[in-house]
Amino acid sequence: MRQNDTFMGFVELNERAWGTDSYAGRPRLEEILQARVVVFWQHSRNRDPAYRVSVHENLAEIHEWATQMLVESKTRTPEKRLSRIYVDQRRARIKSVRIQLEEDK
């Protein structure tokens, strides 16, 4: 495993890429290091290769995003692509997405 593939390696690369620049919702380094769930995103419409980071208390928001992408994939191009997920600073991946249906009223 290369150093860049570790949580800290990826955080360091991201901090170097952004430096003092910011984007809406960019978490502080302390928030990234303390978060239970850290997600690195690539923005589809932006040619900038730098990842953007979001922090979460649990995986519910990621589940919601994945389900929304599946449902809306034919009608809308996603603004962002999930690149990496870390849970408790360990790399994770989406294993499955579960869709529950109900009668349309």
N, C-alpha and C positions, 0 to 999 in steps of 0.2 A: 504494500500500500504506500503510495507516495504521500509526502507530507501534506500536499494540497487536498488530499482526499479525507483528511481528518477534520473534525469539527474546528479545532483551533487554527489549522492551516487555512481552512476556507474562510473563517472569520478574519484572519489577518489579510488574506488576499482582498477581501471585500473592503476592509478598512483602508487599505492602500489605494484601491481603485477609486473610492469616493473621497478620501481625504476630508477636507472641510466642507465639501459640497453636500447638499442635502436633497431630499425628495419628500413628498407628503408622507407622513407616517414613519419616517426613518427612525428606528429605535436607537437609543444610545448604546454604546459598547457595554455598559454595565447591565442594561436590560437584556441584551443578547446573551450575555454570560450567565444571567440568573434565570432566564426563561426555561420553562419545562419543554416547550416545543418551539423550535426555530426553523423557519422555512426560507429558502433562497429561491427567488423567482427570476425569470428572464422575461422581459417585456417584449411581446411579439411585434408591436408597432414601433418600437424604438430600436434603432440600429446600434445603440450603445451596448457594448457587450457586458458592462458591469451588472452584476446581480443586484437585486433589491431584496431586503430582508424584512420579514415580519415575525413577530413573536406572539405566542398563544399560550393560554393556560392548559388547553387540552386539544385534542384532534377534531373536535366538533366542527370548527370553521373549515378545516381542510376537507372534511367529509362533505360538507355543504358545497364547497367550491367544486369538488370532483363530480358530485352528482349534477350540479348545474351545468358543468361543461359537457357532460354526457347528454343531458336533455336538450341543451341549446346548440349543440355542435353543428347542426345543419343550418341554423338560422343566424348564427352570430359567430364571428371570429373572436376567440378569446384574447383579451388584452394582455394576459400574462400566462406564462407557462411555468408550472412547478418544476424546479430543477433538483432541489435536494430538501429532504426533511431530516431533522435531527430531533430525537426525543431523549431528554436527559443527556445531551451531547453525544449521543450515539446515532449513527446513520440508520434511517428507517426508509421503507418504501411502501407504496400502496400495494396491498396484496389483493384487495377486492373492493368492489363498490356494490352496495346492496340498495336496490330500488324497491320501494313498497308502493303498491298501487291501491287506489280506492276508487269507488264509483264516482263519476263526474256528475254532479247535481246541478 
